[in-house]
Amino acid sequence: MSDSLKNQDLTGGPDRGRRSLLLGLAAGAASSLLAPQLGNAQALITEGTDYEVIQSPLVTESEPGKIEVREFFGYWCPHCNDFEPALNDWARRQSSGVVLAHTPWAFQSSQVPYQRLFYTLEILGKETQLRARVFGAIHIDHVVLDNVNAQADWAAKNGLDAAKFREIYESFTVQTKTQRASQMASQAGVSGVPTLVVNGKYIVMRGNPLPVVDYLIGLERRQAPAARKA
């Protein structure tokens, strides 16, 4: 095990403030009632403390002119499950110029099946529809979904064809997408989940990440005209 995986939070990955996420979210919810204070908080956001610039930026998948916010997450991660409502609420309040994307992450081999589950559901066109059910099955109903047999059975109970599910799960396409997800996470410097990356350029470090994401979206918008003139 590498030094970066020591002292890890075994639920959300290596410990980089993940346990503070829930406290941060609670504080964030309270601060939403105090809009002027949010502006003051954003004025204090600094590189190296709240976010880092990714040395080798990720290639974004959003349309030109749109800003991509990518969540690295794990279905297996209780912090990601707890963060999901806040992230969805934030996403609903964004303009069409901001795109939320998801990339499944694994820091050990036992979590790879959850990556493959994500991409299988995505190819079937069902990930968005069944996302909340996956989280609920794992974290509320305590269904074990760490292998293809369990996942195929669960998929059948949720209206999918189990044989088709297995076929896609075992496909080269899902294998390639899973490998690519791990490469992206490594390139971005992800060391725990949930982690947000803005426009492939910035990785958010703060326990309550959404005010930082808003700040970075504003930064990208301010920089866009300068980039067009260059």
C-alpha positions as CSV (number, residue, x, y, z in Angstrom):
1,M,0.0,0.0,0.0
2,S,1.4,3.4,-1.0
3,D,1.9,6.2,1.5
4,S,-1.0,8.1,-0.1
5,L,-3.4,5.4,1.1
6,K,-2.2,5.3,4.7
7,N,-4.6,6.7,7.4
8,Q,-7.4,6.3,4.9
9,D,-11.1,6.6,5.6
10,L,-12.2,3.1,4.5
11,T,-15.6,4.4,3.5
12,G,-14.7,7.4,1.3
13,G,-11.2,6.6,0.3
14,P,-7.9,8.1,1.6
15,D,-8.6,10.7,4.3
16,R,-8.4,14.2,2.8
17,G,-11.0,15.9,4.8
18,R,-13.8,13.5,3.8
19,R,-15.1,13.2,7.4
20,S,-15.5,16.9,7.5
21,L,-17.6,16.9,4.3
22,L,-20.9,16.3,6.2
23,L,-20.1,19.0,8.7
24,G,-19.2,21.3,5.8
25,L,-22.5,20.5,4.0
26,A,-24.4,21.3,7.1
27,A,-22.6,24.6,7.4
28,G,-23.2,25.2,3.8
29,A,-26.9,24.7,4.1
30,A,-27.0,27.2,7.0
31,S,-25.0,29.7,5.0
32,S,-27.5,29.6,2.1
33,L,-29.7,31.6,4.4
34,L,-27.0,34.3,4.6
35,A,-26.3,35.2,1.0
36,P,-24.0,38.2,1.9
37,Q,-21.8,36.0,3.9
38,L,-21.4,33.7,0.9
39,G,-19.9,36.5,-1.1
40,N,-17.4,37.2,1.7
41,A,-16.5,33.5,1.9
42,Q,-15.8,33.4,-1.8
43,A,-13.5,36.4,-1.4
44,L,-11.4,34.3,0.9
45,I,-11.1,31.3,-1.5
46,T,-7.5,30.7,-2.4
47,E,-5.4,28.4,-4.5
48,G,-3.6,25.8,-2.5
49,T,-6.0,26.0,0.4
50,D,-9.5,25.6,-1.2
51,Y,-8.5,24.2,-4.6
52,E,-5.5,23.2,-6.7
53,V,-4.6,23.7,-10.3
54,I,-4.3,20.3,-12.1
55,Q,-0.9,20.2,-13.7
56,S,-2.1,18.1,-16.6
57,P,-5.7,19.2,-17.2
58,L,-8.4,16.7,-18.0
59,V,-10.1,16.7,-21.4
60,T,-13.7,17.8,-20.8
61,E,-16.6,16.1,-22.4
62,S,-19.0,19.0,-22.4
63,E,-20.0,21.0,-25.4
64,P,-17.8,24.0,-26.4
65,G,-18.5,27.0,-24.3
66,K,-20.0,25.1,-21.4
67,I,-18.3,24.6,-18.1
68,E,-18.0,21.0,-16.8
69,V,-18.2,20.1,-13.2
70,R,-17.1,16.5,-12.7
71,E,-17.8,14.5,-9.6
72,F,-15.5,11.6,-8.8
73,F,-17.6,9.3,-6.6
74,G,-18.3,5.8,-5.6
75,Y,-21.7,4.1,-5.2
76,W,-20.0,2.2,-2.3
77,C,-19.1,5.5,-0.6
78,P,-21.5,6.7,2.2
79,H,-20.1,10.2,1.9
80,C,-21.1,10.3,-1.7
81,N,-24.6,9.0,-0.8
82,D,-24.9,11.8,1.8
83,F,-23.6,14.4,-0.7
84,E,-26.0,13.4,-3.5
85,P,-29.0,15.5,-2.4
86,A,-26.9,18.6,-2.0
87,L,-25.2,18.1,-5.3
88,N,-28.4,17.5,-7.1
89,D,-30.0,20.6,-5.6
90,W,-27.0,22.7,-6.6
91,A,-27.1,21.2,-10.2
92,R,-30.8,22.2,-10.5
93,R,-30.0,25.8,-9.8
94,Q,-27.3,26.1,-12.5
95,S,-27.8,27.6,-15.9
96,S,-27.5,25.5,-19.1
97,G,-23.9,26.7,-19.4
98,V,-22.9,24.4,-16.6
99,V,-22.8,20.6,-17.1
100,L,-22.5,18.1,-14.2
101,A,-20.8,14.8,-15.0
102,H,-19.9,11.8,-12.9
103,T,-16.9,9.5,-12.9
104,P,-16.9,6.4,-10.7
105,W,-13.7,5.9,-8.7
106,A,-12.1,2.9,-7.0
107,F,-9.0,2.9,-4.8
108,Q,-9.0,-0.9,-4.4
109,S,-9.9,-3.8,-6.6
110,S,-13.1,-4.7,-4.6
111,Q,-14.6,-1.4,-5.7
112,V,-14.0,-1.9,-9.5
113,P,-17.4,-3.8,-9.9
114,Y,-19.1,-0.6,-8.8
115,Q,-17.3,1.3,-11.6
116,R,-18.5,-1.3,-14.1
117,L,-22.0,-1.0,-12.7
118,F,-22.0,2.7,-13.4
119,Y,-20.9,2.3,-17.0
120,T,-23.2,-0.7,-17.6
121,L,-26.2,1.4,-16.5
122,E,-25.0,4.4,-18.5
123,I,-24.8,2.3,-21.7
124,L,-28.2,1.0,-21.0
125,G,-29.4,4.6,-20.7
126,K,-30.6,4.0,-17.1
127,E,-27.9,5.4,-14.9
128,T,-29.6,8.7,-14.2
129,Q,-33.0,7.0,-13.7
130,L,-31.6,4.4,-11.3
131,R,-28.9,6.3,-9.6
132,A,-30.9,7.0,-6.4
133,R,-32.0,3.4,-6.3
134,V,-28.4,2.1,-6.5
135,F,-27.4,4.4,-3.6
136,G,-30.6,3.4,-1.7
137,A,-30.0,-0.3,-2.2
138,I,-26.5,-0.1,-0.9
139,H,-26.8,2.4,1.9
140,I,-30.4,2.0,3.1
141,D,-31.3,-1.6,2.2
142,H,-27.7,-2.9,2.7
143,V,-27.8,-4.9,-0.5
144,V,-24.4,-6.2,-1.5
145,L,-23.7,-5.2,-5.1
146,D,-20.0,-6.0,-5.3
147,N,-20.2,-8.6,-8.1
148,V,-21.8,-9.1,-11.4
149,N,-24.2,-11.8,-10.2
150,A,-25.7,-9.6,-7.5
151,Q,-25.8,-6.7,-9.8
152,A,-27.6,-8.6,-12.6
153,D,-30.2,-9.9,-10.1
154,W,-30.7,-6.3,-8.8
155,A,-31.0,-5.0,-12.3
156,A,-33.7,-7.6,-13.2
157,K,-35.7,-6.6,-10.1
158,N,-35.5,-3.0,-11.4
159,G,-36.9,-3.8,-14.9
160,L,-33.7,-4.5,-16.8
161,D,-32.8,-7.6,-18.8
162,A,-30.3,-9.5,-16.7
163,A,-28.7,-11.3,-19.7
164,K,-28.2,-7.9,-21.5
165,F,-26.8,-6.4,-18.3
166,R,-24.2,-9.2,-18.0
167,E,-23.3,-8.9,-21.7
168,I,-22.6,-5.1,-21.4
169,Y,-20.9,-5.5,-18.0
170,E,-18.4,-7.9,-19.4
171,S,-17.9,-6.0,-22.6
172,F,-14.6,-4.4,-23.8
173,T,-16.4,-1.0,-23.9
174,V,-17.1,-1.1,-20.1
175,Q,-13.6,-2.4,-19.4
176,T,-12.1,0.5,-21.4
177,K,-14.3,3.1,-19.7
178,T,-13.4,1.7,-16.3
179,Q,-9.7,1.9,-17.0
180,R,-10.2,5.4,-18.4
181,A,-12.0,6.5,-15.2
182,S,-9.1,5.4,-13.1
183,Q,-6.6,7.2,-15.4
184,M,-8.6,10.4,-15.1
185,A,-8.8,10.2,-11.4
186,S,-5.0,9.6,-11.2
187,Q,-4.3,12.5,-13.6
188,A,-6.5,14.9,-11.6
189,G,-4.9,13.8,-8.3
190,V,-8.1,12.4,-6.7
191,S,-7.4,10.8,-3.4
192,G,-10.9,10.4,-1.9
193,V,-14.5,10.8,-2.8
194,P,-16.6,12.7,-3.4
195,T,-14.2,15.1,-5.2
196,L,-15.2,17.8,-7.6
197,V,-13.2,18.9,-10.6
198,V,-14.1,22.1,-12.5
199,N,-13.6,22.3,-16.2
200,G,-10.8,19.8,-16.0
201,K,-8.5,22.4,-14.5
202,Y,-9.2,22.6,-10.8
203,I,-9.6,20.1,-8.1
204,V,-11.6,21.2,-5.1
205,M,-10.1,20.6,-1.7
206,R,-12.5,22.1,0.8
207,G,-14.8,20.0,2.9
208,N,-17.8,22.0,1.8
209,P,-16.9,22.1,-1.9
210,L,-19.9,23.8,-3.6
211,P,-19.0,27.5,-2.8
212,V,-15.5,26.8,-4.2
213,V,-17.1,25.3,-7.3
214,D,-19.2,28.4,-7.7
215,Y,-16.1,30.6,-7.4
216,L,-14.2,28.5,-10.0
217,I,-17.1,28.6,-12.4
218,G,-17.0,32.4,-12.1
219,L,-13.3,32.4,-12.6
220,E,-13.7,30.3,-15.8
221,R,-16.3,32.7,-17.1
222,R,-14.1,35.7,-16.5
223,Q,-11.2,34.0,-18.2
224,A,-13.2,32.9,-21.3
225,P,-13.3,36.3,-23.0
226,A,-9.6,36.7,-22.5
227,A,-9.0,33.3,-24.0
228,R,-11.0,34.2,-27.1
229,K,-9.0,37.4,-27.6
230,A,-5.6,35.7,-27.2
